Amino acid sequence: NAGVTQTPKFQVLKTGQSMTLQCAQDMNHNSMYWYRQDPGMGLRLIYYSASEGTTDKGEVPNGYNVSRLNKREFSLRLESAAPSQTSVYFCGSKGPENTEAFFGQGTRLTVV
Amino acid sequence: AQSVTQLGSHVSVSEGALVLLRCNYSSSVPPYLFWYVQYPNQGLQLLLKYTSAATLVKGINGFEAEFKKSETSFHLTKPSAHMSDAAEYFCAVSEGGYQKVTFGIGTKLQVIP
């Protein structure tokens, strides 16, 4: 049972480059999330998807786009990476409202 | 809008001492509340959750938390700290509905031998 799988685990980008972070869950969850974690700031929500076909902005959506490709997959795209996007990114998924969210192992992204 | 406040970004306790990590929430509807733990360079692991059943919730590794509606609090406690408890702890709230999950800024727990 893989749970939530994120790829890649590490990435270094140059300023202005683009990339897509991939996320897949095998728990048949409706809700999926992308967070970024920065020291002293906790996890901040970038985008979330309450169900297949819907996406909504979180606290810090600027500079990012998302795609809920199907129920299993939720990708995060950086169109033109900036040093301020250096962070650890976590993908999560969640089932019914009285259950917890599950998270991937994170992607450590450095933009130089 | 839902929010979480964690008081104390760093907490130090001696091995064997009581651990108390504070969390206060704001929610317009009855909330679901969670505590997660993160060990260095790892993902988030659920410690415990409150989902409107018992107000005193027991979790893994000897941790527990009490939901107090009147104080809008969900503090995490453990009677006796162990070295292996050193980690970062996050409180989170979900209001159901849109299923958005909001985290606090985290509390780093240091355990001193």
Interface residues (C-beta under 8 A of the other chain):
Chain A: N30 S31 Y33 Y35 G40 M41 G42 L43 R44 L45 Y48 A50 D56 G58 F90 G92 K94 E97 N98 T99 E100 A101 F103 G104 Q105 G106
Chain B: Q6 S9 Y32 F34 Q42 G43 L44 L46 K49 T51 S52 F90 A92 S94 G96 G97 Y98 Q99 K100 V101 T102 F103 G104 I105 G106
